Amino acid sequence: INKLDFTLNNMNATYIEDKKAIHIKSKDKISGVFKDTYYGIDFRNDDIILSKRGNYEFVNKDLSN
């Protein structure tokens, strides 16, 4: 993935290259509160593996583990 940055409805997704993670920012329709979710991304053979990560502090750590 060279660049991933898109917006869809109440969601915005961005690829963080140096962290090998996808950051998804979504807005709750009822409360209006924004939620940040991170997915680690790995490529194995012809498969793309997404693993849900915790909060922002986790993304600042090394995701290669």
C-alpha positions in Angstrom: 0.0 0.0 0.0 1.6 3.2 -1.1 -1.2 5.6 0.0 -4.6 5.1 1.5 -6.7 8.1 2.5 -10.4 8.1 2.0 -13.6 9.3 3.6 -16.9 7.4 3.6 -20.0 8.7 5.3 -18.9 9.3 8.9 -15.5 7.6 8.6 -12.1 8.6 7.5 -9.3 6.1 6.9 -5.6 6.8 6.6 -2.6 4.5 6.1 0.4 5.2 8.4 3.3 3.9 6.4 6.0 3.9 9.1 3.8 2.1 11.6 2.2 -0.3 9.0 -1.2 0.6 10.4 -4.5 1.9 9.2 -6.1 4.7 11.3 -9.9 4.8 11.0 -11.6 7.8 12.6 -15.4 7.4 12.8 -18.1 9.6 14.2 -21.0 8.1 16.1 -24.2 9.2 14.5 -26.1 9.6 17.8 -23.6 11.1 20.2 -21.4 12.9 17.6 -18.3 11.6 19.4 -15.3 10.6 17.3 -13.7 7.2 17.8 -10.2 6.3 16.7 -9.4 2.7 15.7 -6.2 1.3 14.5 -5.5 -1.9 12.5 -2.1 -3.3 12.0 -1.6 -4.5 8.4 0.6 -7.4 7.2 1.0 -9.0 3.8 1.4 -12.8 3.7 1.6 -14.4 0.3 -1.5 -13.1 -1.5 -3.4 -12.3 1.7 -3.8 -9.0 3.6 -4.0 -9.5 7.3 -5.6 -6.8 9.4 -5.3 -7.0 13.2 -7.2 -4.6 15.4 -5.0 -2.5 17.6 -5.8 -0.6 20.8 -5.6 3.1 21.3 -3.3 5.8 20.0 -0.5 5.0 22.5 -0.2 1.5 21.0 0.3 2.9 17.5 3.3 4.9 18.8 4.9 1.5 19.7 6.5 -0.9 17.3 3.8 -2.8 15.5 6.1 -5.3 13.9 5.9 -7.5 17.0 
